[in-house]
Amino acid sequence: MVNSCGGPLDRRRFVLTAAGTLGSLALPRPTSAQVAPSSTRHRVQPPTPIPGGIELAPGLVIHVWAPGDPSVTLPFTGITLQGLDTEPATITDFNGTSAVAYHVGSARGDDGKTYNLETDIRAFEGDYVVDGVMRHGAFALV
């Protein structure tokens, strides 16, 4: 890969740039009228995760399903995609748009070793409910 200055783009710079881009897209810019003094700010409650999910080890469940063609098995984790009608969202009470991408390949570490690479990246934008209150947001799972 080559960066905008024409030089090589290493893995670290790529991940940091991608994370910064997603972060800047996901965070709304509050107006001065929306910013409350620190004494009146309330802690934002996180959304409720979906029930169930993929069991990585006995008793270790991540609240995520693997949407996609069930004829595909990811090579390193051995997870088989669960169908095109499988829920991609990771939270309950969500109404919006989602995108899912799986990446498979290898990466070379600073130590010179080659490592297997398998990612599941998701982006969401829409309405969701927390503590009975409808909210709107954009966020990503990397």
SULHUWO-V893692 format. One record per pair of residues at least 4 apart in sequence whose ideal C-beta (glycine too) atoms are under 8 Angstrom apart, sorted by the first residue. I is the first residue (numbers start at 0). GAP is how many residues later the second one is. If there is no record, write none. Layout:
# SULHUWO-V893692
i: {I/I}
gap: {GAP/GAP}
This chain:
# SULHUWO-V893692
i: {0/0/0/1/1/1/1/2/2/2/2/8/8/9/10/10/10/11/12/13/14/15/16/17/18/18/19/20/21/21/21/21/22/24/25/25/25/25/27/27/29/29/30/35/35/36/43/44/44/45/46/46/46/46/46/46/46/47/47/47/47/48/48/48/48/48/49/49/49/49/49/49/49/49/50/50/51/51/51/52/52/52/52/52/53/53/53/53/53/53/54/54/55/55/55/62/63/63/63/64/64/64/64/65/65/65/65/65/65/65/66/66/66/66/66/66/66/66/66/67/67/67/67/67/67/67/67/68/68/69/69/69/69/71/71/72/72/72/72/73/73/73/73/73/73/73/74/74/74/75/75/75/76/80/80/81/87/87/87/87/88/88/88/89/89/89/90/91/91/92/92/93/93/93/93/94/94/94/95/95/95/95/95/96/96/96/97/97/97/97/98/98/99/99/99/100/100/100/100/101/101/101/101/102/102/102/102/103/103/104/105/105/105/105/106/106/106/107/107/107/107/108/108/108/118/119/120/120/120/121/121/122/122/122/122/123/123/123/123/124/124/125/125/126/126/126/127/127/127/127/128/128/128/129}
gap: {7/8/13/4/5/6/7/4/5/6/10/4/5/4/4/96/97/4/4/4/4/4/4/4/4/123/4/4/4/101/118/120/4/113/111/112/113/114/109/110/4/5/4/4/5/4/86/85/86/84/44/45/46/47/81/82/83/43/44/45/82/4/14/41/42/43/13/14/15/37/39/40/41/42/12/41/9/11/13/8/9/10/11/12/7/8/10/11/12/25/5/6/4/5/6/27/26/56/77/17/21/22/23/8/13/14/15/16/20/54/14/15/16/17/18/19/20/21/33/4/13/14/15/16/18/32/34/12/15/10/11/12/13/8/9/5/6/7/8/4/5/6/7/28/30/44/29/41/43/28/40/42/41/5/21/4/10/11/12/34/5/9/35/32/34/51/37/36/37/35/36/30/32/33/34/31/32/33/28/29/30/31/32/27/28/29/24/25/26/28/23/24/20/21/22/18/19/20/21/16/17/18/19/14/15/16/18/13/14/12/8/9/10/11/7/8/10/4/5/6/7/4/5/6/23/21/19/20/21/18/19/15/16/17/18/14/15/16/17/12/13/10/11/7/8/9/6/7/8/9/4/5/6/5}
